[in-house]
């Protein structure tokens, strides 16, 4: 990473509420508190690392407004409401510098079917395929080997990384960001057992990815058996997540790596599922509910509660059970001693 920002440029980006100290160093890198050296920017994103601030050698440190310490020589503290969010704004600027969008146009190795519509401001990279009646919106960027199926629609300002597949009739709204290998609109996993064999049920619905959704590498989202599969506005999906047919995901949800959601399940707004959570079909997870990693959810979850365990039970009850499990050897010894005395 090769970057160069003056202290004044950093301050203009993160808009600090206050400052302490000063530095003449140009920021050339970003590092954790314990490993930062002169020329690095660092930050306090988690209170448990607070003791490391005094020892950090970073030239600029992003800190919450209530931080009480003083900077060292040639060191600048920038007091910001949320250091992690301020760092995200800076990284967004760095991203624009390191990986600017290429100029609009269609690479000569791309194939565009007659009837497809590609905006003049869009970029279509090497070896892309865009089938008939597909639409690619303004300022959208398709990197190498992206496939856009017949009748699919991609909105404005989307960014599709190499190897993304958008199957026929799938719909992406605006500012959707898909990491390498994402598949949108594959067939749902639908079969009926008849005559001693599994007969495939055609999946004739579609899938809609709403505005500002981001989806991680090699995640798969199936088209509906009928009607629609939906991923709501602002939802963020990690790598290797499976979303089955007719699933409805609300706005601003978080799905961590290896989550699997079975068909016809609804996640209301602001749901958070930790890594490897498994969700059964035809249930509803209420608004703002949270599930810890590897939880198994097989029944409806009310809004606003946290669950853990397999099958998932209320979070605090699961924690109590885990504590009691560690005491089992001691309890068995005491029980053996009681039984010996009684005999």
C-alpha positions as CSV (number, residue, x, y, z in Angstrom):
1,X,0.0,0.0,0.0
2,X,1.6,3.3,-1.1
3,X,-0.3,6.3,0.2
4,X,0.7,9.8,1.2
5,X,-1.5,12.1,3.3
6,X,-0.5,15.3,5.2
7,X,-1.9,15.8,8.7
8,X,-4.2,18.5,7.3
9,X,-5.5,16.2,4.7
10,X,-6.3,13.5,7.3
11,X,-8.1,16.1,9.5
12,X,-10.2,17.2,6.5
13,X,-11.3,13.6,5.9
14,X,-12.1,12.5,9.5
15,X,-13.4,15.9,10.7
16,X,-12.1,15.7,14.4
17,X,-14.0,17.2,17.3
18,X,-10.7,18.3,18.8
19,X,-6.9,17.8,18.5
20,X,-3.9,17.4,20.8
21,X,-0.3,17.7,19.8
22,X,1.1,18.1,16.3
23,X,3.2,16.2,13.8
24,X,5.2,17.0,10.7
25,X,5.1,13.4,9.5
26,X,3.3,12.5,6.3
27,X,1.1,9.4,6.7
28,X,2.4,6.6,4.6
29,X,0.6,3.6,6.2
30,X,-2.1,2.4,8.6
31,X,-1.2,0.0,11.5
32,X,-2.4,-1.4,14.8
33,X,-1.5,0.6,17.9
34,X,1.2,-1.9,19.0
35,X,2.9,-2.1,15.6
36,X,2.6,1.5,14.3
37,X,5.8,3.4,13.6
38,X,6.5,7.0,12.6
39,X,4.6,7.8,9.4
40,X,1.7,5.5,10.3
41,X,-1.9,6.4,11.3
42,X,-3.4,4.2,14.0
43,X,-6.6,4.2,16.0
44,X,-8.3,3.0,19.2
45,X,-11.3,1.0,18.0
46,X,-11.8,-1.2,21.0
47,X,-11.5,0.0,24.6
48,X,-9.5,-3.1,25.7
49,X,-6.5,-1.7,23.7
50,X,-6.6,1.6,25.6
51,X,-3.3,0.8,27.5
52,X,-1.5,0.5,24.2
53,X,-2.1,4.2,23.2
54,X,0.6,5.7,25.4
55,X,3.2,3.4,23.9
56,X,2.3,3.6,20.2
57,X,4.8,5.2,17.9
58,X,2.2,6.1,15.3
59,X,2.3,9.7,14.1
60,X,-1.5,10.2,14.1
61,X,-3.8,8.5,16.4
62,X,-7.6,8.5,16.1
63,X,-9.2,8.5,19.6
64,X,-12.6,9.0,21.2
65,X,-13.4,12.4,22.6
66,X,-13.2,11.3,26.2
67,X,-9.6,9.9,25.9
68,X,-7.6,11.5,28.7
69,X,-3.9,10.9,27.7
70,X,-1.5,13.3,26.0
71,X,0.5,12.7,22.8
72,X,4.2,12.2,22.6
73,X,6.7,14.3,20.6
74,X,5.8,14.8,17.0
75,X,2.5,13.0,17.5
76,X,-1.0,14.1,16.8
77,X,-4.2,12.9,18.5
78,X,-7.4,13.4,16.5
79,X,-10.5,13.1,18.7
80,X,-13.4,11.7,16.7
81,X,-16.8,10.5,17.7
82,X,-16.1,6.9,16.5
83,X,-12.5,6.1,15.6
84,X,-13.4,3.0,13.5
85,X,-16.0,5.0,11.5
86,X,-13.4,7.8,10.9
87,X,-10.9,5.2,9.8
88,X,-13.5,3.8,7.4
89,X,-13.9,7.2,5.8
90,X,-10.1,7.5,5.4
91,X,-9.9,4.0,3.9
92,X,-12.6,4.9,1.4
93,X,-10.4,7.8,0.2
94,X,-7.4,5.4,0.0
95,X,-9.5,2.9,-2.0
96,X,-10.3,5.6,-4.6
97,X,-6.5,6.3,-4.9
98,X,-5.3,2.7,-5.1
99,X,-8.1,1.2,-7.3
100,X,-9.8,4.0,-9.3
101,X,-12.5,2.9,-11.6
102,X,-11.3,2.6,-15.2
103,X,-12.6,4.8,-17.9
104,X,-16.0,3.9,-19.3
105,X,-16.1,1.5,-22.2
106,X,-16.4,-2.1,-23.4
107,X,-13.3,-4.3,-23.6
108,X,-12.8,-5.8,-27.0
109,X,-12.9,-9.3,-25.6
110,X,-16.3,-8.8,-24.0
111,X,-19.4,-10.2,-25.7
112,X,-22.6,-8.1,-25.7
113,X,-25.7,-9.7,-27.2
114,X,-28.0,-7.8,-29.6
115,X,-30.7,-6.2,-27.5
116,X,-28.6,-5.8,-24.4
117,X,-28.4,-2.2,-23.0
118,X,-25.1,-1.0,-21.6
119,X,-25.0,2.6,-20.3
120,X,-22.4,4.8,-22.0
121,X,-20.8,5.5,-18.6
122,X,-20.5,1.8,-17.7
123,X,-17.3,-0.2,-17.8
124,X,-17.3,-3.8,-19.1
125,X,-14.1,-5.7,-18.5
126,X,-12.3,-8.4,-20.4
127,X,-14.2,-11.6,-21.2
128,X,-17.5,-10.4,-19.8
129,X,-20.7,-11.9,-21.3
130,X,-24.0,-9.9,-21.4
131,X,-26.9,-11.7,-22.8
132,X,-29.9,-10.5,-24.7
133,X,-32.3,-7.9,-23.1
134,X,-30.0,-7.5,-20.1
135,X,-29.4,-3.9,-18.7
136,X,-26.2,-2.5,-17.2
137,X,-26.8,0.9,-15.6
138,X,-24.8,4.2,-15.5
139,X,-21.3,4.2,-13.9
140,X,-21.5,0.5,-13.2
141,X,-18.3,-1.4,-13.4
142,X,-18.0,-5.1,-14.4
143,X,-14.6,-6.5,-13.9
144,X,-13.2,-9.5,-15.8
145,X,-15.3,-12.5,-16.7
146,X,-18.6,-11.3,-15.2
147,X,-21.7,-13.1,-16.7
148,X,-25.0,-11.2,-16.9
149,X,-27.9,-13.5,-18.0
150,X,-30.8,-12.9,-20.3
151,X,-33.1,-10.2,-19.1
152,X,-31.1,-9.4,-16.0
153,X,-31.0,-5.8,-14.8
154,X,-28.1,-4.1,-13.0
155,X,-28.6,-0.6,-11.7
156,X,-26.3,2.4,-11.4
157,X,-23.0,2.6,-9.6
158,X,-22.7,-1.1,-9.0
159,X,-19.3,-2.8,-8.8
160,X,-19.1,-6.5,-9.8
161,X,-15.7,-8.1,-9.2
162,X,-14.2,-11.0,-11.3
163,X,-16.2,-14.1,-11.9
164,X,-19.5,-12.8,-10.6
165,X,-22.6,-14.5,-12.2
166,X,-25.9,-12.7,-12.5
167,X,-28.4,-15.3,-13.8
168,X,-31.3,-14.6,-16.1
169,X,-34.0,-12.2,-14.9
170,X,-32.1,-11.3,-11.7
171,X,-32.4,-7.7,-10.5
172,X,-29.7,-5.6,-8.9
173,X,-30.7,-2.1,-7.8
174,X,-28.1,0.7,-7.3
175,X,-24.7,0.7,-5.6
176,X,-24.6,-3.0,-5.2
177,X,-21.1,-4.4,-4.6
178,X,-20.3,-8.1,-5.3
179,X,-17.0,-9.7,-4.4
180,X,-15.4,-12.3,-6.7
181,X,-17.3,-15.5,-7.4
182,X,-20.8,-14.4,-6.1
183,X,-23.7,-16.1,-7.8
184,X,-27.0,-14.4,-7.9
185,X,-30.1,-16.1,-9.2
186,X,-29.0,-19.8,-9.3
187,X,-31.8,-22.4,-9.1
188,X,-33.3,-22.9,-5.7
189,X,-32.9,-26.3,-4.2
190,X,-36.4,-27.7,-4.9
191,X,-37.4,-31.3,-5.4
192,X,-40.4,-33.5,-4.8
193,X,-40.1,-37.2,-4.0
194,X,-42.3,-39.2,-6.3
195,X,-42.1,-42.7,-7.7
196,X,-39.0,-43.5,-5.6
197,X,-37.0,-40.6,-7.0
198,X,-36.4,-36.9,-6.5
199,X,-38.2,-34.9,-9.2
200,X,-36.8,-31.4,-9.8
201,X,-39.2,-28.5,-9.2
202,X,-38.6,-25.7,-11.7
203,X,-37.5,-22.5,-10.1
204,X,-39.3,-19.9,-12.2
205,X,-39.2,-16.9,-9.8
206,X,-36.6,-14.2,-9.6
207,X,-34.3,-12.5,-7.1
208,X,-34.0,-8.8,-6.2
209,X,-30.9,-7.2,-4.5
210,X,-31.9,-3.8,-3.2
211,X,-29.8,-0.6,-3.0
212,X,-26.4,-0.5,-1.2
213,X,-26.1,-4.3,-0.6
214,X,-22.6,-5.8,-0.4
215,X,-22.1,-9.6,-0.8
216,X,-18.8,-11.4,0.0
217,X,-16.8,-13.9,-2.2
218,X,-18.4,-17.1,-3.3
219,X,-21.7,-16.5,-1.6
220,X,-24.8,-17.9,-3.5
221,X,-28.3,-16.5,-3.6
222,X,-31.0,-18.6,-5.2
223,X,-33.9,-17.4,-7.4
224,X,-37.4,-18.0,-6.0
225,X,-39.4,-21.1,-6.8
226,X,-42.1,-18.5,-7.7
227,X,-42.4,-14.8,-6.8
228,X,-39.1,-13.3,-5.5
229,X,-36.1,-13.9,-3.3
230,X,-35.2,-10.5,-1.7
231,X,-32.1,-9.0,0.0
232,X,-33.1,-5.6,1.5
233,X,-31.5,-2.2,1.3
234,X,-28.1,-1.9,3.0
235,X,-27.7,-5.5,4.0
236,X,-24.1,-6.8,4.2
237,X,-23.4,-10.5,3.5
238,X,-20.0,-12.1,4.2
239,X,-18.1,-14.8,2.3
240,X,-19.5,-18.3,1.7
241,X,-23.1,-17.6,2.7
242,X,-26.1,-19.5,1.2
243,X,-29.5,-17.8,0.8
244,X,-32.1,-20.2,-0.5
245,X,-35.2,-19.7,-2.7
246,X,-38.0,-17.3,-1.5
247,X,-36.0,-16.1,1.4
248,X,-36.8,-12.5,2.4
249,X,-34.0,-10.6,4.1
250,X,-34.8,-7.2,5.5
251,X,-32.9,-3.9,5.5
252,X,-29.5,-3.4,7.1
253,X,-29.0,-7.0,8.2
254,X,-25.6,-8.6,8.8
255,X,-24.9,-12.2,7.7
256,X,-21.4,-13.5,8.7
257,X,-19.4,-16.1,7.0
258,X,-20.9,-19.6,6.2
259,X,-24.4,-18.7,7.3
260,X,-27.0,-20.9,5.6
261,X,-30.7,-19.9,5.3
262,X,-33.3,-22.4,4.2
263,X,-36.1,-21.6,1.8
264,X,-39.1,-19.3,2.5
265,X,-37.6,-17.9,5.7
266,X,-38.0,-14.2,6.6
267,X,-35.3,-12.1,8.3
268,X,-36.8,-8.7,9.4
269,X,-34.8,-5.5,9.4
270,X,-31.5,-5.3,11.4
271,X,-31.1,-9.0,12.1
272,X,-27.5,-10.1,12.8
273,X,-26.4,-13.8,12.3
274,X,-22.9,-14.8,13.4
275,X,-20.6,-17.2,11.5
276,X,-22.0,-20.6,10.6
277,X,-25.5,-19.9,11.9
278,X,-28.0,-22.4,10.3
279,X,-31.6,-21.3,9.8
280,X,-34.5,-23.7,9.0
281,X,-37.1,-22.9,6.4
282,X,-40.5,-21.3,6.7
283,X,-39.7,-19.3,9.9
284,X,-39.4,-15.6,10.8
285,X,-36.5,-14.0,12.7
286,X,-37.8,-10.8,14.2
287,X,-36.5,-7.3,13.8
288,X,-33.1,-6.7,15.5
289,X,-32.7,-10.3,16.7
290,X,-29.1,-11.6,17.0
291,X,-27.8,-15.1,16.8
292,X,-24.3,-16.2,18.0
293,X,-21.9,-18.2,15.9
294,X,-23.0,-21.7,15.0
295,X,-26.5,-21.2,16.4
296,X,-29.1,-23.5,15.0
297,X,-32.5,-21.8,14.5
298,X,-35.5,-24.0,13.9
299,X,-38.4,-21.9,15.2
300,X,-39.5,-18.3,15.0
301,X,-37.3,-15.8,16.9
302,X,-39.1,-12.8,18.5
303,X,-37.8,-9.3,17.7
304,X,-34.9,-7.9,19.6
305,X,-33.7,-10.9,21.5
306,X,-30.3,-12.7,21.3
307,X,-30.0,-16.4,21.0
308,X,-27.1,-18.9,21.0
309,X,-26.6,-22.7,20.8
310,X,-27.9,-25.5,18.8
311,X,-30.9,-25.7,18.8
312,X,-30.8,-22.0,19.7
313,X,-32.1,-21.1,23.2
314,X,-32.1,-17.7,24.9
315,X,-28.6,-16.4,25.1
316,X,-28.3,-15.9,28.9
317,X,-29.7,-19.4,29.5
318,X,-27.1,-20.9,27.2
319,X,-24.3,-19.0,29.0
320,X,-25.5,-20.3,32.4
321,X,-25.5,-23.8,31.0
322,X,-22.0,-23.5,29.7
323,X,-20.8,-22.3,33.1
324,X,-22.5,-25.2,34.8
325,X,-20.9,-27.7,32.4
326,X,-17.5,-26.7,33.6
327,X,-18.5,-27.6,37.2
328,X,-19.8,-31.0,36.4
329,X,-16.6,-32.9,37.3
330,X,-16.6,-31.2,40.7
331,X,-20.3,-31.9,41.2
332,X,-19.9,-35.6,40.4
333,X,-17.0,-36.0,42.9
334,X,-19.2,-34.4,45.6
335,X,-22.1,-36.7,44.7
336,X,-19.8,-39.7,44.9
337,X,-18.6,-38.6,48.3
338,X,-22.2,-38.1,49.6
339,X,-23.3,-41.5,48.3
340,X,-20.3,-43.2,50.0
341,X,-21.2,-41.6,53.3
342,X,-24.8,-42.6,53.0
343,X,-23.8,-46.2,52.4
